[in-house]
């Protein structure tokens, strides 16, 4: 592996001057895609496969979509296409700012599971039509009046993806109760602030509730305490940096907000059952 001090970051602005990039998967060069390096994006990626097979690596997990399916990758997740075989469907990239709070919550919950969503006949027909229309509108976006129409159509497409992902999750009557709402708010803040905020107290303060109520809410909703989720987010980012960069363990520790790198190493080993150095060696074999 060549020396790297950071994980490559791809920017939406390099693909388009607008907040959306849309492309048929049939038009993607499968050989070129399979040679793409592991990277992050500063934007959201949505995939709708109508037929064929598409495989990715996303944060150390292999994801396969075969036949009809939908998937999304959020900013910060390290991913790499592995293969595209006979794929037909759509790829859509859009800026995080395009998502409203409800959509963002749905997509964040979806990616934590990491399993593609199945798409039924009606969903496939509707989503395909929506994306086709968005593509037609996008081609005419140089006409000033079409910008507002494009934004509205983008929201329709995002709403379709959100509906598919929500339907994939078994409906739970407790989802709208306060503990579930608090848990979603906590996880949303965690994704933004895990490098600087490390204690349940700090997240409880942000949400204007007591640490005990935050912990009780998160544990009743997920089965696990707040500290578990904080440590999981930190160790996942540490794993990304250990594998995809050549930063020293001390540098990685500092980048994650730990001034004492020995404490960070002990924490990493406690959670993953191996030291940072062992993890790097094992995965780079």
C-alpha atoms as an extended CHARMM CRD file, in Angstrom:
* protein
*
       285  EXT
         1         1  UNK       CA              0.0000000000        0.0000000000        0.0000000000  PROA      1               0.0000000000
         2         2  UNK       CA              1.3930000000        3.3920000000       -0.9050000000  PROA      2               0.0000000000
         3         3  UNK       CA              1.8640000000        5.8610000000        1.9280000000  PROA      3               0.0000000000
         4         4  UNK       CA             -1.3450000000        7.7090000000        2.7680000000  PROA      4               0.0000000000
         5         5  UNK       CA             -2.0400000000       10.2960000000        5.4260000000  PROA      5               0.0000000000
         6         6  UNK       CA             -5.7640000000       10.3950000000        4.8370000000  PROA      6               0.0000000000
         7         7  UNK       CA             -8.6280000000        8.4960000000        3.2190000000  PROA      7               0.0000000000
         8         8  UNK       CA             -9.4330000000        9.8640000000       -0.2670000000  PROA      8               0.0000000000
         9         9  UNK       CA            -12.4710000000       12.1500000000       -0.2540000000  PROA      9               0.0000000000
        10        10  UNK       CA            -14.5470000000       12.5680000000       -3.4000000000  PROA      10              0.0000000000
        11        11  UNK       CA            -16.5130000000       15.7800000000       -3.8710000000  PROA      11              0.0000000000
        12        12  UNK       CA            -19.8750000000       16.1590000000       -5.5780000000  PROA      12              0.0000000000
        13        13  UNK       CA            -18.7220000000       19.4490000000       -7.1050000000  PROA      13              0.0000000000
        14        14  UNK       CA            -16.1870000000       17.5010000000       -9.1620000000  PROA      14              0.0000000000
        15        15  UNK       CA            -19.0560000000       15.6810000000      -10.8970000000  PROA      15              0.0000000000
        16        16  UNK       CA            -21.6170000000       18.4630000000      -11.2080000000  PROA      16              0.0000000000
        17        17  UNK       CA            -22.2060000000       22.1620000000      -10.6320000000  PROA      17              0.0000000000
        18        18  UNK       CA            -25.5050000000       21.3420000000       -8.9500000000  PROA      18              0.0000000000
        19        19  UNK       CA            -26.5970000000       19.5160000000       -5.8120000000  PROA      19              0.0000000000
        20        20  UNK       CA            -27.4220000000       16.3290000000       -7.7000000000  PROA      20              0.0000000000
        21        21  UNK       CA            -25.6960000000       13.8120000000       -9.9790000000  PROA      21              0.0000000000
        22        22  UNK       CA            -27.8420000000       11.1690000000      -11.6600000000  PROA      22              0.0000000000
        23        23  UNK       CA            -26.7510000000        8.3220000000      -13.9020000000  PROA      23              0.0000000000
        24        24  UNK       CA            -28.0740000000        5.0580000000      -15.2770000000  PROA      24              0.0000000000
        25        25  UNK       CA            -26.1600000000        2.1020000000      -13.8340000000  PROA      25              0.0000000000
        26        26  UNK       CA            -26.2230000000        0.5760000000      -17.3270000000  PROA      26              0.0000000000
        27        27  UNK       CA            -23.8810000000        3.3880000000      -18.4060000000  PROA      27              0.0000000000
        28        28  UNK       CA            -21.2920000000        2.7720000000      -15.6940000000  PROA      28              0.0000000000
        29        29  UNK       CA            -18.1250000000        1.0530000000      -16.9290000000  PROA      29              0.0000000000
        30        30  UNK       CA            -17.9980000000       -2.0770000000      -14.7540000000  PROA      30              0.0000000000
        31        31  UNK       CA            -14.2440000000       -2.5180000000      -15.2270000000  PROA      31              0.0000000000
        32        32  UNK       CA            -13.5720000000        1.1110000000      -14.3280000000  PROA      32              0.0000000000
        33        33  UNK       CA            -15.8130000000        0.8530000000      -11.2650000000  PROA      33              0.0000000000
        34        34  UNK       CA            -14.0830000000       -2.2950000000      -10.0010000000  PROA      34              0.0000000000
        35        35  UNK       CA            -10.7100000000       -0.5100000000      -10.1710000000  PROA      35              0.0000000000
        36        36  UNK       CA            -11.8910000000        2.4400000000       -8.0640000000  PROA      36              0.0000000000
        37        37  UNK       CA            -10.0320000000        2.8450000000       -4.7810000000  PROA      37              0.0000000000
        38        38  UNK       CA            -11.6350000000        2.8710000000       -1.3600000000  PROA      38              0.0000000000
        39        39  UNK       CA            -12.8210000000        6.3740000000       -0.5250000000  PROA      39              0.0000000000
        40        40  UNK       CA            -15.3380000000        8.5690000000        1.2470000000  PROA      40              0.0000000000
        41        41  UNK       CA            -17.7550000000       11.0140000000       -0.3400000000  PROA      41              0.0000000000
        42        42  UNK       CA            -18.8800000000       14.4230000000        0.8800000000  PROA      42              0.0000000000
        43        43  UNK       CA            -22.3810000000       13.5310000000       -0.3250000000  PROA      43              0.0000000000
        44        44  UNK       CA            -25.0370000000       10.8150000000       -0.1570000000  PROA      44              0.0000000000
        45        45  UNK       CA            -25.1790000000        7.9720000000       -2.6890000000  PROA      45              0.0000000000
        46        46  UNK       CA            -28.4050000000        6.1580000000       -3.5480000000  PROA      46              0.0000000000
        47        47  UNK       CA            -28.6460000000        2.9810000000       -5.6130000000  PROA      47              0.0000000000
        48        48  UNK       CA            -31.7380000000        1.4870000000       -7.2190000000  PROA      48              0.0000000000
        49        49  UNK       CA            -31.0540000000       -1.8040000000       -8.9720000000  PROA      49              0.0000000000
        50        50  UNK       CA            -33.7460000000       -3.1120000000      -11.3180000000  PROA      50              0.0000000000
        51        51  UNK       CA            -31.8480000000       -6.2580000000      -12.2840000000  PROA      51              0.0000000000
        52        52  UNK       CA            -28.3530000000       -7.7360000000      -12.2800000000  PROA      52              0.0000000000
        53        53  UNK       CA            -25.7790000000       -7.8100000000       -9.5000000000  PROA      53              0.0000000000
        54        54  UNK       CA            -23.8440000000       -5.0440000000       -7.7800000000  PROA      54              0.0000000000
        55        55  UNK       CA            -21.3230000000       -5.6060000000       -4.9790000000  PROA      55              0.0000000000
        56        56  UNK       CA            -19.6200000000       -3.0650000000       -2.6640000000  PROA      56              0.0000000000
        57        57  UNK       CA            -17.4080000000       -2.9800000000        0.3740000000  PROA      57              0.0000000000
        58        58  UNK       CA            -18.8300000000       -0.5330000000        2.9200000000  PROA      58              0.0000000000
        59        59  UNK       CA            -16.9970000000       -0.0790000000        6.2190000000  PROA      59              0.0000000000
        60        60  UNK       CA            -15.5150000000       -3.6130000000        6.1900000000  PROA      60              0.0000000000
        61        61  UNK       CA            -18.7870000000       -5.2850000000        5.1710000000  PROA      61              0.0000000000
        62        62  UNK       CA            -19.5270000000       -6.7100000000        1.7550000000  PROA      62              0.0000000000
        63        63  UNK       CA            -22.9030000000       -5.5910000000        0.4470000000  PROA      63              0.0000000000
        64        64  UNK       CA            -24.5710000000       -7.3550000000       -2.4850000000  PROA      64              0.0000000000
        65        65  UNK       CA            -27.6650000000       -6.1930000000       -4.3430000000  PROA      65              0.0000000000
        66        66  UNK       CA            -29.0490000000       -8.8640000000       -6.6270000000  PROA      66              0.0000000000
        67        67  UNK       CA            -32.1910000000       -8.4190000000       -8.6600000000  PROA      67              0.0000000000
        68        68  UNK       CA            -34.3150000000       -5.5290000000       -7.4720000000  PROA      68              0.0000000000
        69        69  UNK       CA            -33.0240000000       -3.6160000000       -4.4810000000  PROA      69              0.0000000000
        70        70  UNK       CA            -32.1560000000       -0.2180000000       -2.9960000000  PROA      70              0.0000000000
        71        71  UNK       CA            -29.2400000000        0.9450000000       -0.9090000000  PROA      71              0.0000000000
        72        72  UNK       CA            -27.5990000000        4.1360000000        0.2840000000  PROA      72              0.0000000000
        73        73  UNK       CA            -24.1740000000        5.2330000000        1.4900000000  PROA      73              0.0000000000
        74        74  UNK       CA            -23.8330000000        8.3430000000        3.6340000000  PROA      74              0.0000000000
        75        75  UNK       CA            -20.9370000000       10.8300000000        3.8850000000  PROA      75              0.0000000000
        76        76  UNK       CA            -18.0850000000        9.4830000000        5.9890000000  PROA      76              0.0000000000
        77        77  UNK       CA            -18.6060000000        5.8070000000        5.1640000000  PROA      77              0.0000000000
        78        78  UNK       CA            -15.5790000000        4.2770000000        3.4460000000  PROA      78              0.0000000000
        79        79  UNK       CA            -16.6390000000        2.2500000000        0.4390000000  PROA      79              0.0000000000
        80        80  UNK       CA            -15.4170000000        0.6630000000       -2.7710000000  PROA      80              0.0000000000
        81        81  UNK       CA            -17.2880000000       -0.9530000000       -5.6840000000  PROA      81              0.0000000000
        82        82  UNK       CA            -16.2810000000       -4.5770000000       -6.1920000000  PROA      82              0.0000000000
        83        83  UNK       CA            -18.2270000000       -5.6710000000       -9.2520000000  PROA      83              0.0000000000
        84        84  UNK       CA            -21.1820000000       -4.7690000000      -11.4510000000  PROA      84              0.0000000000
        85        85  UNK       CA            -22.6560000000       -7.6130000000      -13.5200000000  PROA      85              0.0000000000
        86        86  UNK       CA            -25.5420000000       -7.0390000000      -15.9100000000  PROA      86              0.0000000000
        87        87  UNK       CA            -26.7630000000       -4.1920000000      -13.7360000000  PROA      87              0.0000000000
        88        88  UNK       CA            -29.6840000000       -2.0440000000      -14.7710000000  PROA      88              0.0000000000
        89        89  UNK       CA            -31.0100000000        0.7710000000      -12.6190000000  PROA      89              0.0000000000
        90        90  UNK       CA            -30.0370000000        4.1730000000      -11.2600000000  PROA      90              0.0000000000
        91        91  UNK       CA            -27.2890000000        5.8260000000       -9.2550000000  PROA      91              0.0000000000
        92        92  UNK       CA            -28.0530000000        9.1560000000       -7.5980000000  PROA      92              0.0000000000
        93        93  UNK       CA            -25.6900000000       11.3580000000       -5.6140000000  PROA      93              0.0000000000
        94        94  UNK       CA            -26.9260000000       14.4000000000       -3.7580000000  PROA      94              0.0000000000
        95        95  UNK       CA            -25.7290000000       16.8800000000       -1.1790000000  PROA      95              0.0000000000
        96        96  UNK       CA            -26.5090000000       16.1540000000        2.4640000000  PROA      96              0.0000000000
        97        97  UNK       CA            -28.2970000000       19.5120000000        2.6800000000  PROA      97              0.0000000000
        98        98  UNK       CA            -30.9710000000       18.1460000000        0.3110000000  PROA      98              0.0000000000
        99        99  UNK       CA            -32.2520000000       15.8460000000        3.0680000000  PROA      99              0.0000000000
       100       100  UNK       CA            -34.8400000000       17.0250000000        5.5520000000  PROA      100             0.0000000000
       101       101  UNK       CA            -34.5970000000       15.8950000000        9.1950000000  PROA      101             0.0000000000
       102       102  UNK       CA            -36.9950000000       12.9770000000        8.7680000000  PROA      102             0.0000000000
       103       103  UNK       CA            -35.2250000000       11.6640000000        5.6540000000  PROA      103             0.0000000000
       104       104  UNK       CA            -31.8440000000       11.9520000000        7.3070000000  PROA      104             0.0000000000
       105       105  UNK       CA            -33.0740000000       10.0040000000       10.3280000000  PROA      105             0.0000000000
       106       106  UNK       CA            -34.4790000000        7.2450000000        8.0790000000  PROA      106             0.0000000000
       107       107  UNK       CA            -31.2570000000        6.9610000000        6.0610000000  PROA      107             0.0000000000
       108       108  UNK       CA            -29.0250000000        6.9920000000        9.1530000000  PROA      108             0.0000000000
       109       109  UNK       CA            -31.0590000000        4.1710000000       10.7020000000  PROA      109             0.0000000000
       110       110  UNK       CA            -30.9310000000        2.2520000000        7.4310000000  PROA      110             0.0000000000
       111       111  UNK       CA            -27.1420000000        2.3980000000        7.0080000000  PROA      111             0.0000000000
       112       112  UNK       CA            -26.5970000000        1.2680000000       10.6060000000  PROA      112             0.0000000000
       113       113  UNK       CA            -28.1190000000       -2.0470000000        9.5170000000  PROA      113             0.0000000000
       114       114  UNK       CA            -26.1460000000       -2.2150000000        6.2680000000  PROA      114             0.0000000000
       115       115  UNK       CA            -28.5650000000       -4.5560000000        4.4660000000  PROA      115             0.0000000000
       116       116  UNK       CA            -30.0510000000       -3.6280000000        1.0670000000  PROA      116             0.0000000000
       117       117  UNK       CA            -33.7930000000       -3.0720000000        0.9500000000  PROA      117             0.0000000000
       118       118  UNK       CA            -35.9450000000       -5.2380000000       -1.2900000000  PROA      118             0.0000000000
       119       119  UNK       CA            -38.1440000000       -3.4060000000       -3.7970000000  PROA      119             0.0000000000
       120       120  UNK       CA            -41.5760000000       -4.7050000000       -4.7940000000  PROA      120             0.0000000000
       121       121  UNK       CA            -43.2830000000       -4.3110000000       -8.1820000000  PROA      121             0.0000000000
       122       122  UNK       CA            -45.1390000000       -1.1000000000       -7.3430000000  PROA      122             0.0000000000
       123       123  UNK       CA            -42.1410000000        0.5360000000       -5.6780000000  PROA      123             0.0000000000
       124       124  UNK       CA            -39.9430000000       -0.3950000000       -8.6260000000  PROA      124             0.0000000000
       125       125  UNK       CA            -42.3640000000        1.1150000000      -11.1190000000  PROA      125             0.0000000000
       126       126  UNK       CA            -42.8540000000        4.3400000000       -9.1430000000  PROA      126             0.0000000000
       127       127  UNK       CA            -39.1990000000        4.8900000000       -8.2380000000  PROA      127             0.0000000000
       128       128  UNK       CA            -38.0990000000        4.1550000000      -11.8060000000  PROA      128             0.0000000000
       129       129  UNK       CA            -40.5720000000        6.7000000000      -13.1810000000  PROA      129             0.0000000000
       130       130  UNK       CA            -39.5250000000        9.3060000000      -10.6060000000  PROA      130             0.0000000000
       131       131  UNK       CA            -35.8340000000        8.9260000000      -11.3690000000  PROA      131             0.0000000000
       132       132  UNK       CA            -36.4760000000        8.9680000000      -15.1190000000  PROA      132             0.0000000000
       133       133  UNK       CA            -38.4230000000       12.2040000000      -14.7750000000  PROA      133             0.0000000000
       134       134  UNK       CA            -35.7620000000       13.7110000000      -12.5220000000  PROA      134             0.0000000000
       135       135  UNK       CA            -33.1680000000       12.8090000000      -15.1610000000  PROA      135             0.0000000000
       136       136  UNK       CA            -35.2160000000       14.5260000000      -17.8860000000  PROA      136             0.0000000000
       137       137  UNK       CA            -35.6460000000       17.6280000000      -15.7350000000  PROA      137             0.0000000000
       138       138  UNK       CA            -31.9530000000       17.6840000000      -14.8120000000  PROA      138             0.0000000000
       139       139  UNK       CA            -30.9890000000       17.7460000000      -18.4930000000  PROA      139             0.0000000000
       140       140  UNK       CA            -32.9480000000       21.0050000000      -18.8270000000  PROA      140             0.0000000000
       141       141  UNK       CA            -31.6740000000       22.6110000000      -15.6230000000  PROA      141             0.0000000000
       142       142  UNK       CA            -29.9550000000       25.4100000000      -17.5520000000  PROA      142             0.0000000000
       143       143  UNK       CA            -33.4220000000       26.8800000000      -17.9450000000  PROA      143             0.0000000000
       144       144  UNK       CA            -33.8390000000       29.0000000000      -14.7740000000  PROA      144             0.0000000000
       145       145  UNK       CA            -37.4440000000       27.9580000000      -14.1400000000  PROA      145             0.0000000000
       146       146  UNK       CA            -36.4340000000       24.2850000000      -14.0740000000  PROA      146             0.0000000000
       147       147  UNK       CA            -34.2340000000       24.6210000000      -10.9670000000  PROA      147             0.0000000000
       148       148  UNK       CA            -37.1910000000       24.7890000000       -8.5970000000  PROA      148             0.0000000000
       149       149  UNK       CA            -38.8590000000       21.8970000000      -10.4180000000  PROA      149             0.0000000000
       150       150  UNK       CA            -35.6690000000       19.8410000000      -10.1350000000  PROA      150             0.0000000000
       151       151  UNK       CA            -35.4770000000       20.4740000000       -6.3880000000  PROA      151             0.0000000000
       152       152  UNK       CA            -39.0890000000       19.4030000000       -5.9460000000  PROA      152             0.0000000000
       153       153  UNK       CA            -38.5730000000       16.2550000000       -7.9870000000  PROA      153             0.0000000000
       154       154  UNK       CA            -35.4340000000       15.4310000000       -6.0130000000  PROA      154             0.0000000000
       155       155  UNK       CA            -37.5240000000       15.5280000000       -2.8370000000  PROA      155             0.0000000000
       156       156  UNK       CA            -39.9970000000       13.1140000000       -4.4070000000  PROA      156             0.0000000000
       157       157  UNK       CA            -37.1760000000       10.6730000000       -5.2230000000  PROA      157             0.0000000000
       158       158  UNK       CA            -35.6670000000       10.9810000000       -1.7360000000  PROA      158             0.0000000000
       159       159  UNK       CA            -39.1200000000       10.4210000000       -0.2920000000  PROA      159             0.0000000000
       160       160  UNK       CA            -39.4740000000        7.2430000000       -2.3590000000  PROA      160             0.0000000000
       161       161  UNK       CA            -36.1390000000        5.8950000000       -1.0910000000  PROA      161             0.0000000000
       162       162  UNK       CA            -37.1170000000        6.7910000000        2.4900000000  PROA      162             0.0000000000
       163       163  UNK       CA            -40.4820000000        5.0240000000        2.1130000000  PROA      163             0.0000000000
       164       164  UNK       CA            -38.7870000000        1.8730000000        0.7790000000  PROA      164             0.0000000000
       165       165  UNK       CA            -36.2620000000        1.8520000000        3.6180000000  PROA      165             0.0000000000
       166       166  UNK       CA            -38.9570000000        2.4460000000        6.2410000000  PROA      166             0.0000000000
       167       167  UNK       CA            -41.0830000000       -0.3830000000        4.8690000000  PROA      167             0.0000000000
       168       168  UNK       CA            -38.0450000000       -2.6770000000        5.0410000000  PROA      168             0.0000000000
       169       169  UNK       CA            -37.9530000000       -2.0700000000        8.7740000000  PROA      169             0.0000000000
       170       170  UNK       CA            -40.7590000000       -3.7850000000       10.5970000000  PROA      170             0.0000000000
       171       171  UNK       CA            -43.2200000000       -1.1730000000       11.7930000000  PROA      171             0.0000000000
       172       172  UNK       CA            -42.8790000000       -0.6310000000       15.5220000000  PROA      172             0.0000000000
       173       173  UNK       CA            -45.6620000000        1.1960000000       17.3990000000  PROA      173             0.0000000000
       174       174  UNK       CA            -43.0370000000        2.5250000000       19.8180000000  PROA      174             0.0000000000
       175       175  UNK       CA            -41.0760000000        4.3250000000       17.0840000000  PROA      175             0.0000000000
       176       176  UNK       CA            -42.8440000000        7.6210000000       17.7230000000  PROA      176             0.0000000000
       177       177  UNK       CA            -42.5850000000        7.5190000000       21.5140000000  PROA      177             0.0000000000
       178       178  UNK       CA            -40.1940000000        9.8950000000       23.2270000000  PROA      178             0.0000000000
       179       179  UNK       CA            -37.4020000000        7.3390000000       23.9530000000  PROA      179             0.0000000000
       180       180  UNK       CA            -37.2380000000        6.4120000000       20.2350000000  PROA      180             0.0000000000
       181       181  UNK       CA            -37.2120000000       10.0830000000       19.2370000000  PROA      181             0.0000000000
       182       182  UNK       CA            -34.4330000000       10.8260000000       21.7390000000  PROA      182             0.0000000000
       183       183  UNK       CA            -32.4260000000        7.8580000000       20.4390000000  PROA      183             0.0000000000
       184       184  UNK       CA            -32.6680000000        9.1230000000       16.8630000000  PROA      184             0.0000000000
       185       185  UNK       CA            -31.6210000000       12.6150000000       17.9770000000  PROA      185             0.0000000000
       186       186  UNK       CA            -28.6760000000       11.1930000000       19.9250000000  PROA      186             0.0000000000
       187       187  UNK       CA            -27.4510000000        9.0750000000       16.9920000000  PROA      187             0.0000000000
       188       188  UNK       CA            -27.7260000000       12.0350000000       14.6460000000  PROA      188             0.0000000000
       189       189  UNK       CA            -25.5840000000       14.1830000000       16.9660000000  PROA      189             0.0000000000
       190       190  UNK       CA            -23.1590000000       11.3170000000       17.5020000000  PROA      190             0.0000000000
       191       191  UNK       CA            -22.3740000000       11.1160000000       13.7740000000  PROA      191             0.0000000000
       192       192  UNK       CA            -21.4820000000       14.8100000000       13.7910000000  PROA      192             0.0000000000
       193       193  UNK       CA            -19.6830000000       15.1280000000       17.1180000000  PROA      193             0.0000000000
       194       194  UNK       CA            -18.0490000000       11.8040000000       18.0640000000  PROA      194             0.0000000000
       195       195  UNK       CA            -14.5400000000       13.2240000000       17.5830000000  PROA      195             0.0000000000
       196       196  UNK       CA            -15.0810000000       15.9480000000       20.1700000000  PROA      196             0.0000000000
       197       197  UNK       CA            -17.8080000000       14.6500000000       22.4980000000  PROA      197             0.0000000000
       198       198  UNK       CA            -17.0630000000       11.4020000000       24.2990000000  PROA      198             0.0000000000
       199       199  UNK       CA            -19.3690000000       11.2390000000       27.3220000000  PROA      199             0.0000000000
       200       200  UNK       CA            -23.1120000000       10.5830000000       27.7470000000  PROA      200             0.0000000000
       201       201  UNK       CA            -23.2490000000       13.7490000000       29.8520000000  PROA      201             0.0000000000
       202       202  UNK       CA            -22.1840000000       15.9110000000       26.8760000000  PROA      202             0.0000000000
       203       203  UNK       CA            -24.8260000000       14.4510000000       24.5640000000  PROA      203             0.0000000000
       204       204  UNK       CA            -27.4970000000       14.7250000000       27.2550000000  PROA      204             0.0000000000
       205       205  UNK       CA            -26.5730000000       18.3920000000       27.6780000000  PROA      205             0.0000000000
       206       206  UNK       CA            -26.9840000000       18.9810000000       23.9290000000  PROA      206             0.0000000000
       207       207  UNK       CA            -30.4330000000       17.3660000000       24.0130000000  PROA      207             0.0000000000
       208       208  UNK       CA            -31.4620000000       19.2230000000       27.2040000000  PROA      208             0.0000000000
       209       209  UNK       CA            -32.1570000000       16.0450000000       29.1720000000  PROA      209             0.0000000000
       210       210  UNK       CA            -30.4330000000       14.2770000000       32.0630000000  PROA      210             0.0000000000
       211       211  UNK       CA            -27.7090000000       11.6930000000       31.3530000000  PROA      211             0.0000000000
       212       212  UNK       CA            -29.7460000000        9.0130000000       33.1370000000  PROA      212             0.0000000000
       213       213  UNK       CA            -32.8190000000        9.6920000000       30.9680000000  PROA      213             0.0000000000
       214       214  UNK       CA            -30.7000000000        9.6650000000       27.7920000000  PROA      214             0.0000000000
       215       215  UNK       CA            -29.1510000000        6.3480000000       28.7690000000  PROA      215             0.0000000000
       216       216  UNK       CA            -32.5070000000        4.8940000000       29.7520000000  PROA      216             0.0000000000
       217       217  UNK       CA            -34.0700000000        5.9940000000       26.4510000000  PROA      217             0.0000000000
       218       218  UNK       CA            -31.2360000000        4.6610000000       24.2720000000  PROA      218             0.0000000000
       219       219  UNK       CA            -31.0290000000        1.3810000000       26.1630000000  PROA      219             0.0000000000
       220       220  UNK       CA            -34.7890000000        0.8010000000       26.0260000000  PROA      220             0.0000000000
       221       221  UNK       CA            -34.7810000000        1.4510000000       22.2660000000  PROA      221             0.0000000000
       222       222  UNK       CA            -31.5850000000       -0.3290000000       21.1960000000  PROA      222             0.0000000000
       223       223  UNK       CA            -30.8430000000       -2.6720000000       24.0820000000  PROA      223             0.0000000000
       224       224  UNK       CA            -27.4320000000       -1.0480000000       24.5700000000  PROA      224             0.0000000000
       225       225  UNK       CA            -26.2260000000        1.9910000000       26.5720000000  PROA      225             0.0000000000
       226       226  UNK       CA            -25.0860000000        5.3630000000       25.2340000000  PROA      226             0.0000000000
       227       227  UNK       CA            -21.4150000000        4.5910000000       25.9180000000  PROA      227             0.0000000000
       228       228  UNK       CA            -21.5950000000        1.5430000000       23.6300000000  PROA      228             0.0000000000
       229       229  UNK       CA            -22.7270000000        3.6290000000       20.6610000000  PROA      229             0.0000000000
       230       230  UNK       CA            -20.1090000000        6.3090000000       21.3280000000  PROA      230             0.0000000000
       231       231  UNK       CA            -17.3550000000        3.6960000000       21.4230000000  PROA      231             0.0000000000
       232       232  UNK       CA            -18.6630000000        1.9600000000       18.3000000000  PROA      232             0.0000000000
       233       233  UNK       CA            -18.5490000000        5.1930000000       16.2860000000  PROA      233             0.0000000000
       234       234  UNK       CA            -15.0310000000        5.9960000000       17.5070000000  PROA      234             0.0000000000
       235       235  UNK       CA            -13.6460000000        2.5180000000       16.8280000000  PROA      235             0.0000000000
       236       236  UNK       CA            -15.2120000000        2.3540000000       13.3580000000  PROA      236             0.0000000000
       237       237  UNK       CA            -13.4610000000        5.5980000000       12.3910000000  PROA      237             0.0000000000
       238       238  UNK       CA            -10.2530000000        4.2940000000       13.9670000000  PROA      238             0.0000000000
       239       239  UNK       CA            -10.5120000000        1.0910000000       11.8870000000  PROA      239             0.0000000000
       240       240  UNK       CA            -10.9600000000        3.1450000000        8.7240000000  PROA      240             0.0000000000
       241       241  UNK       CA             -7.8550000000        5.1990000000        9.4720000000  PROA      241             0.0000000000
       242       242  UNK       CA             -5.7900000000        2.1820000000       10.5160000000  PROA      242             0.0000000000
       243       243  UNK       CA             -6.5610000000        0.2870000000        7.3390000000  PROA      243             0.0000000000
       244       244  UNK       CA             -6.8120000000        2.9790000000        4.6830000000  PROA      244             0.0000000000
       245       245  UNK       CA             -4.0660000000        5.3690000000        5.8420000000  PROA      245             0.0000000000
       246       246  UNK       CA             -0.5090000000        5.1560000000        7.1380000000  PROA      246             0.0000000000
       247       247  UNK       CA             -1.0860000000        7.5470000000       10.0130000000  PROA      247             0.0000000000
       248       248  UNK       CA              0.6230000000        6.4470000000       13.2180000000  PROA      248             0.0000000000
       249       249  UNK       CA             -1.5200000000        5.2050000000       16.0880000000  PROA      249             0.0000000000
       250       250  UNK       CA             -0.6140000000        8.3710000000       17.9780000000  PROA      250             0.0000000000
       251       251  UNK       CA             -1.7640000000       10.5490000000       15.0520000000  PROA      251             0.0000000000
       252       252  UNK       CA             -5.0080000000        8.6010000000       14.7670000000  PROA      252             0.0000000000
       253       253  UNK       CA             -5.5920000000        8.9690000000       18.4810000000  PROA      253             0.0000000000
       254       254  UNK       CA             -5.1820000000       12.7480000000       18.2880000000  PROA      254             0.0000000000
       255       255  UNK       CA             -7.4260000000       13.0050000000       15.2200000000  PROA      255             0.0000000000
       256       256  UNK       CA            -10.1840000000       11.2580000000       17.1580000000  PROA      256             0.0000000000
       257       257  UNK       CA             -9.9030000000       13.6150000000       20.0960000000  PROA      257             0.0000000000
       258       258  UNK       CA             -7.7140000000       11.5720000000       22.4590000000  PROA      258             0.0000000000
       259       259  UNK       CA             -4.6280000000       13.3580000000       23.7550000000  PROA      259             0.0000000000
       260       260  UNK       CA             -3.4570000000       10.2180000000       25.5600000000  PROA      260             0.0000000000
       261       261  UNK       CA             -2.7640000000        7.6820000000       22.8210000000  PROA      261             0.0000000000
       262       262  UNK       CA             -2.1020000000        4.9030000000       25.3440000000  PROA      262             0.0000000000
       263       263  UNK       CA             -5.6290000000        5.3460000000       26.7120000000  PROA      263             0.0000000000
       264       264  UNK       CA             -6.9840000000        5.2320000000       23.1720000000  PROA      264             0.0000000000
       265       265  UNK       CA             -5.0830000000        1.9930000000       22.4740000000  PROA      265             0.0000000000
       266       266  UNK       CA             -6.4540000000        0.4000000000       25.6570000000  PROA      266             0.0000000000
       267       267  UNK       CA             -9.9850000000        1.4700000000       24.7470000000  PROA      267             0.0000000000
       268       268  UNK       CA             -9.6380000000        0.1420000000       21.1940000000  PROA      268             0.0000000000
       269       269  UNK       CA             -8.3780000000       -3.2300000000       22.4780000000  PROA      269             0.0000000000
       270       270  UNK       CA            -11.1630000000       -3.4590000000       25.0520000000  PROA      270             0.0000000000
       271       271  UNK       CA            -13.8050000000       -2.9460000000       22.3660000000  PROA      271             0.0000000000
       272       272  UNK       CA            -12.3060000000       -4.9040000000       19.4480000000  PROA      272             0.0000000000
       273       273  UNK       CA            -10.3020000000       -7.5350000000       21.3760000000  PROA      273             0.0000000000
       274       274  UNK       CA             -7.1000000000       -6.5730000000       19.5570000000  PROA      274             0.0000000000
       275       275  UNK       CA             -4.7040000000       -3.6450000000       19.6810000000  PROA      275             0.0000000000
       276       276  UNK       CA             -4.6770000000       -0.9730000000       16.9460000000  PROA      276             0.0000000000
       277       277  UNK       CA             -1.3870000000       -2.3680000000       15.6730000000  PROA      277             0.0000000000
       278       278  UNK       CA             -2.7300000000       -5.9100000000       15.5540000000  PROA      278             0.0000000000
       279       279  UNK       CA             -5.8390000000       -4.7560000000       13.6980000000  PROA      279             0.0000000000
       280       280  UNK       CA             -3.7250000000       -2.9800000000       11.0800000000  PROA      280             0.0000000000
       281       281  UNK       CA             -1.4630000000       -5.9830000000       10.6040000000  PROA      281             0.0000000000
       282       282  UNK       CA             -4.3150000000       -8.4980000000       10.4340000000  PROA      282             0.0000000000
       283       283  UNK       CA             -6.3380000000       -6.5990000000        7.8520000000  PROA      283             0.0000000000
       284       284  UNK       CA             -3.3860000000       -5.6450000000        5.6710000000  PROA      284             0.0000000000
       285       285  UNK       CA             -2.1560000000       -9.2160000000        5.2380000000  PROA      285             0.0000000000
